Amino acid sequence: MFDRLLAPFRRASASAPAGRTGDSPSARPEAPADGTGAAGAPAAAVEPRTVAPDRLAEAFAEAHGAPPAGVWHAPGRVNLMGEHTDYNDGLVLPMALPWGVMLALTPTDDGAVEVRSAQRPGEDVRFTTADLDARSPVTGWASYVAGVFWAAREAGHLPPGAGARIVLDSDLPIGAALSSSAALECAVLLALADAHGLDLAADRPAMAAIARRAENAYVGAPTGILDQSASLRCTEGHALFLDCRTGLGGNVPFGLKESGLRLLIMDTKVEHQLKDSTSGYAVRRDECERAAAALGVPALRDVEDLNTALPRLDDPVLADRVRHVVTEIHRVNAAVGLMRAGAVGDIGALFTASHLSMRDQFEISTPELDLAVETAVAAGARGARMTGGGFGGSAIALVPDDRLAEVERAVADAFAARGWTLPDQRVALPSPGARRLR
């Protein structure tokens, strides 16, 4: 079975671009979490750093002379199926991660906002909500915070003068396609809603829409609704089955433990960027919109018959994009059906099919992602795929308990053999969405 799954990877390897030996030019310059270099003996996954709410509350008190009003957490996510389908009005299937963004906050009524991040010591950011507009006077990482204040105010939920003092920390790797930006937005928005008593606090879909607007209109990243919805609406032990056109969704049991399986997340250390309008992500979105216009449909979700639709496209690139989106939506439905039937292990074949589609039809993979996926499957994973917007970030693999160590080792060895930065490998179970911790 594995030979059959690996055959497409082997065909691709023969035509892979030359010059990929040595360190990957796009890799984030980080040392492996276990301290070994590419020439050392690669180790298996290490336990990631975690953030303690009590310690964050103490840090807030040290900074501001009084304890915070509360501590909140919003998780990152992995998308199990449904890549680049969200902005095509399609279906997605994300799950929340155990890691995310945690913040301590105290509300103020003077419109002043002060933000301090453990990841950016000495870079405290201050602004007033009255000065915020879509031209974004706040830049860098703090623009995600400012964008939430702006979007909540523009939606009529944030009263004049509502500000905050914020201290935040994160155990989610940046640039790993695990949605650290959405986790930050959702943590800020939930904390604001609770601390200021906003009527928004009980409406998670509305909160996701506001957080998305912060990222789209203020920060300038052309993302869909997937990331914010996952961070706010997922429940423990489940994946979120979401219709991105209607906003309707429900949580589907994802019984990894019961099935003797683990979800291995492999951060390739190749950082992806979604904000730039010339990025591959923005280009793919434009291609999908042009294909939908050429086919006379509101979105690619509305393409029902590929056999009649594809011949109508003169551009073979657009045809490939359509093929991926339409088949990926069907893979979401298939994965949900298998989850509901308790056949979690059978989703692995869908993982691998999805990756091949993203690599060949949507062209958003990288050599590092391909190597992680190919190696994991060869070492015994039931299936693997890249996750997130593409052009870097992470891959995921569905791995039987008794093969986990072997898969982790094989992936690390494969990267070491290429002289590439070792991937950060973590094992995750489906976790709760954004919530107040204290």
N, C-alpha and C positions, 0 to 999 in steps of 0.2 A: 504493500500500500504506500509506504513512504517513498519508494522509488518512483511510483507514479506521481506522487505529489511534488517530488523534487525535480522531475524532468523539465518543467518550464524554467526553473531557476538555472539549471545547468545550461540550457540553451542560451539564456541571457548572459551567463558568465562569459561565454566565448566572445561576445561582442561588447563587453563592458569597456568603458573608456580606459585608455592607457594612462599611466602616470598616477595610479592610485596607491602605489607603494609608499611606505613611510607614513608620517602623521597626516591624517586627513586635514586639508587646508581649512575646512569649515568647522573643525571640532572646537568645542569650548576648551580653553586652556586650563583644565582642572586636573588635579592629581586624582587617581582612583581613590575611592572612599577607604579602601583597605590599606592604602599606602604603598602598594606595589607598583612598579613601573611596567612598561610593555615588555621588558626583557625579564621581569621577575616571574615568579610562579603565581598565576592568576588565582585569586580566591573566589569562593562562592559569594552569594549575596550577603551583604552586611545589614545589620539592623539600622534603619535610618534614624537620624536625630529627630527627637520629638520636642514639642513645646508644651510646657506645663502651665496651666492657667494661673495657678497660685504664684509662680515665679513671674509671670507677666504682670499680674496685679501688683506685685512688689516693685517691679521696675517702674510701673506707672506712679506708684506712691513716692518712690525715690525721685522721680522727675518732677512731680507736681505737688508734693507735700501733703497729699491726701489720697486715699484709695479711690479707684474708679467706681463709677456707677454700676459697672458690670463687665463681664468678659464674654466675647462671642467668638464663634469659629465657623468658617465656611470652607468646605472641602474643595480640592481639585477633583478632576474626573478623568476617567478613560472612557473613550467611546468604543463599545464592543462591536458595533456595526452601524453603518449609516454615515460614511465620510463624504463631506461636501454635498450632502443631500438636504441639509437644513435650509440653506438659502435658495434651494430649488423647490421649496414648499413640501419637502418629502418627509420621510420617517427617520428617526434616529433611536439609538439604544445605548445611552451612556449609563455608567454607574459612578457613584461617588467614592472617593478614595479615603483612606484613614488620615491622610495628610492634607494640610491646607494652610489657610491664613487665620491667625488668631489675633484678636485685638482687644485691648482694654480701652474703655471710652467713658468720658464724663461729658454730658451735654452742657452747652453754654447758651446764653441768650443775647450775646453781643455781636453775633455774626462772625466771630473770629474762629478760625480753624487752625490748630497746631498739630502737626503729624510728626511722629518720631518712629523710625523703623530700626529694629535690631540688625537688619541686613545693611543699613546705611548709617553707621555711627557718625555723628557729627554733621549729618545732612538734614537736620530738622527743617521742615517746610511750614511756612505760615502764610495764610491768605485770608481774605474776608469774602464771605459769600456774595456781598453786594458787588464785588469786582468781577465776578465770574460771568463770562459769556462764551459763546461758541468759538471765539478766537483763542481761547485757552491761554491765559496768562501764566498758568501753572504747567510746567513741562516735566518730562522724565517720569519716573515711577509714581510721583505724587499726582500726576495728571489723572490717574485712575481714581484716586480719592476725590479730587476736585470735580471730576466728571460726574460722580455720584451725587454730590451736593447740587451741582448745576441741573442734572436731569431730574432729580426729585423736586427741585424748585420749579422747573419748567412744567412739570406734570401737575403742579398745584398741590403737592403734598408737603412741602417743606415751608413752614411759616417764616416770615422775615425775622432776621435775627437769630435763627437757629444755627448754632455752631457746635464745636466740639473740641475737646482735647483727646488725642488718640496716640496710643503707643501700640505698635503692631510687631508681630514676629511671624515667621513662616518656616515650616519644615518641608515645603514643596519646592522641588528644584525649578529654577527659572529657565525658560526656554526649552523645556523638555516635552512640550506639547501636552502637558497635563493641566493646562488652564489655570495657571497661577494668577493671571490678570482677572479672570472672572471670579476667582475665589476672593481676591482682594475687594473687588466691587461689591460682591454679595455680602461679605462680612461687614463692610462699612454701611451698606444700606440697611441690613437687618439691625445692626446696633443703633443706627439713627432712628429707625422706626420704633424700636423698643424704648430707647432712652427719651425720645421726644414725644412718645405716645401718639404716633401717627396712625391714621386710620388704615394705612397701607400694611400694617404689620401682619395681618391675617391672610393677605391675598398674595400667595407666592407667585402665581403666574404674572400678576401685575408688577411685582417686584422684579421678576426676571426681565420683563420688557423695559423697565426703567434702567436696570443695570446694563442691558444691551445698548440702550440709547446712549448711555455714558460712553461706552466703548466705541460705538459707531460715530456719533456726532461730535463728541468732545475730544476723545483720544485720536480718532481717525482710523480705527481698525475696522475693516468691512466684514465683521463676523456675523454669523447667524445667531439664533436664540439658544442653540444647543448647550453651550457651556454654562450660561447663567441658570438655565432651567435645571441642569443636572445638579449644580451646587445648591440650589434652593429646594428642589422638589424630590430628590432621591430619598429612599428609606433604606434602613439597614437590611442586608440580606437580599436586596432586590436591585434590578436595573430599571431605568425609566424608559418606558415605551411612549414616545412623544410624537405627535403629529404636528409638524412645524407650521402647517398652514392654519389649522384651527386652534392650536395651543392646547388641545385636549391631550391628556395622557394619563397613564396609570403605571404603577410599579408592578413588575413581573418578578416572581421568585427566581433567584439565580443561585441555585443550591450547589455551590462549589464544594463545601465541606462534605455534604451528604453524598456527593458523587465521587469523593476521593480525588478531587482535582484542586489545583491552585492556579491563580492567575499571576503569571510572572511578567513584570514590567521591566523592560530593558531600555534605559535611557542611553542613547548612543553618544550623548555629549555633543551632538551637532545641533547648534541652536537655530531654531526657526524664527522668522520674523513675519508678522501678519500686517503690520501697520502701514508699511510703505505701499503706495498705490502701484508701484512697479513690481511688487513682490509676486512670486508665483501664485500665491493665494488669490490676490486681486485679479491677476490675469485669468485664472481659471474661472473666477466668478463672472468676469466679463464674457468669456467664451460661452459659458452656460446661458447667459442672458441673450447673447446673439443667436445661439442655436434655438432657443425657445421662440425668439421673434421670427426666425426663418421658418420654423415649423408652425407658426400661428397658434401657439398655446401660451397660456399665462405663465407657466413655469414647466420645467422638464418633468416634474411630477405628473403632468397631464399627458405625457406620451404613453399611449397604451400598447402600441404595436411597433416594435423595433423594425420588423420586416418591411413595413410600409413607410416608416419615418426616416430611416437612415438613407435610402436612395434619394430622398428629397434634399439632402445636404450636399452641396458641391465640395465643401471643404472637408477632407478626410479627418482633420484634427477635431473639428466640431462633432463629427460623427462618433469619434472615439469618446469624446466627453459625454455625449448623450448615452452611449452604450454603458459607460460606467454608472452614471447616475441612475438610470432606469433599473439596471440589474442590481445595483446596491440597495435600492428601495425594496426590491423583492427579497434580497438576502436578509434585510431587517425583519420582514414578515416571517421568513422561514426560521430565523433564530428565535423569535418570540414563540412560535409554535413549538419548537423543540424545548424551550425552557418550560413552557406550560405543561408539556408532556413528561417533564423530568428527565429528558434525554440530553443533559447538559454536555456530555462528552461529544455528542454528534455535531455540536456547534463548531468544533475545531476545523472541520472541512470547509465550513463557510468562512472562517477566519482566513484560511489560506487562499481560497478563491477570491475573497475581497482584496487581499494584498496584491495578487496578480493583476487584478483589474486596476488597482491604484497605480501599480508600477507601469503597466503596459498601455491602458486606455487613458488614464487620467494623468499619468506621468508626474507624480508628486513624490515618488520615493527617492532614496539616495542609496549609494553603495553600502553605507553603514547599516541602514534599515534592512536592505535586502540580505546582507550577511547575517544579521541577527535572526531574521525570520527563517532563512534557509537552514542555518545551523541548529536552531531550536527544533525545527521539524525533524531534521536528520537525527537528532539526539533523543527523540522520543516524545516531543510535544504532540498533542492531538491536532494542533493547528496553530498558526501564528499570523500576525498582520501588523503593519504599521498602524498607529492611531493618531488622530489629530489632523491638523491642516496639511501636514506634509513638509517636504524640503528640510527634514531634520526632525529632531525630537525623539520620540519613543516608539518601540514596538511592544506588542503584548503576545504572550503565548499561553495556551491552555495546556497545563502539564499535569500528568498523574503524579500523586504524592511520591511514589517510589522512583520516579525519574527526575524529580526536581533538581537534586544535587548534580546529577549528570548533565542536565540541560544547562544549568548555570555555569558549570565548569567548561562545557563545550563552547558556549558563547564567548566566555572570557578568553579561552585559548585561541579561538578564531580571530578575535580582535588583536590579541597579542602577536599572532603570527603575521598579521599585516603591518605591525608597527603602529597601530592606531591606539588612541586613548581608550582605556578599558571602560566598558559601559557600567553604569550604576544599575544594579539589578535589585529589584524589590518585589516582594510577594504581597499581594493585596487581596482583601475580601471586600465585598460591597458594603459600604458604610453609610451612616446617616448623613442627611443634608445639613444645611446651615442651621445653627441652633445657639441658644444662650447657654453658657457653661456655668456661670455663677453671677 
